[in-house]
């Protein structure tokens, strides 16, 4: 079993946990939007276009005029990708600071690719880390007394 996190890492753990929490929600929301976008594109042959005569509109897939409009579907895909990378970095840092096994990292990372999973994983990880830090600080305070 890995050793416990160092007390000197507690501030880093708290900051990383906050970043992980925010990134888990952002990644989860963009993943849900991405799923809707994929269903619309491959199920109904529609893509979301911004500009080109209207603020936002659905147009037939692959018919977006790139000179006058923006492919919002592509923007959603790219944004989710970058958010997921940031989510993975925060997951890796949290796993490293908490000294969890690599298997734990992989399970948490799955939260960014399985729809809705990031919300459940985030709640569990946040609760577990917060409870651990609280118990550990109480143990340290009791030992000092």
ChimeraX attribute file (.defattr): number of C-alpha atoms within 10 A of each C-alpha:
attribute: neighborCount
match mode: 1-to-1
recipient: residues
	/A:1	6
	/A:2	8
	/A:3	8
	/A:4	11
	/A:5	16
	/A:6	11
	/A:7	13
	/A:8	8
	/A:9	11
	/A:10	16
	/A:11	10
	/A:12	14
	/A:13	23
	/A:14	16
	/A:15	13
	/A:16	20
	/A:17	21
	/A:18	14
	/A:19	17
	/A:20	24
	/A:21	21
	/A:22	15
	/A:23	24
	/A:24	30
	/A:25	18
	/A:26	19
	/A:27	27
	/A:28	26
	/A:29	18
	/A:30	22
	/A:31	26
	/A:32	16
	/A:33	17
	/A:34	21
	/A:35	15
	/A:36	13
	/A:37	20
	/A:38	17
	/A:39	14
	/A:40	18
	/A:41	19
	/A:42	11
	/A:43	10
	/A:44	11
	/A:45	14
	/A:46	20
	/A:47	24
	/A:48	21
	/A:49	25
	/A:50	18
	/A:51	17
	/A:52	15
	/A:53	10
	/A:54	10
	/A:55	9
	/A:56	15
	/A:57	14
	/A:58	17
	/A:59	15
	/A:60	14
	/A:61	17
	/A:62	11
	/A:63	11
	/A:64	20
	/A:65	12
	/A:66	11
	/A:67	8
	/A:68	10
	/A:69	16
	/A:70	17
	/A:71	20
	/A:72	19
	/A:73	23
	/A:74	15
	/A:75	13
	/A:76	16
	/A:77	17
	/A:78	14
	/A:79	17
	/A:80	23
	/A:81	16
	/A:82	12
	/A:83	20
	/A:84	23
	/A:85	16
	/A:86	17
	/A:87	27
	/A:88	22
	/A:89	17
	/A:90	23
	/A:91	25
	/A:92	21
	/A:93	18
	/A:94	23
	/A:95	20
	/A:96	15
	/A:97	17
	/A:98	19
	/A:99	16
	/A:100	17
	/A:101	12
	/A:102	12
	/A:103	10
	/A:104	13
	/A:105	17
	/A:106	14
	/A:107	12
	/A:108	21
	/A:109	23
	/A:110	14
	/A:111	23
	/A:112	29
	/A:113	15
	/A:114	13
	/A:115	18
	/A:116	16
	/A:117	16
	/A:118	26
	/A:119	18
	/A:120	11
	/A:121	19
	/A:122	21
	/A:123	12
	/A:124	12
	/A:125	16
	/A:126	16
	/A:127	12
	/A:128	12
	/A:129	16
	/A:130	15
	/A:131	12
	/A:132	13
	/A:133	17
	/A:134	12
	/A:135	12
	/A:136	16
	/A:137	14
	/A:138	12
	/A:139	11
	/A:140	12
	/A:141	10
	/A:142	9
	/A:143	8
	/A:144	7
	/A:145	5
